[in-house]
Amino acid sequence: MLNEESAIASPQTIEALTALLYRLASYTSTHLIDDAAILALIFC
């Protein structure tokens, strides 16, 4: 049976996911979005 702690995300889990999403967005904006081919695919 699931207890309350396993059913609700812990603050540590939320913090880790937030950090992961931030790093992914940072990498994407610095390495992929600057690429002219990717910009052409997005805007054309």
Secondary structure, DSSP 8 states (H G I E B T S, - for coil): ---HHHHS--HHHHHHHHHHHHHHHHHIIIIITTSHHHHHHHH-
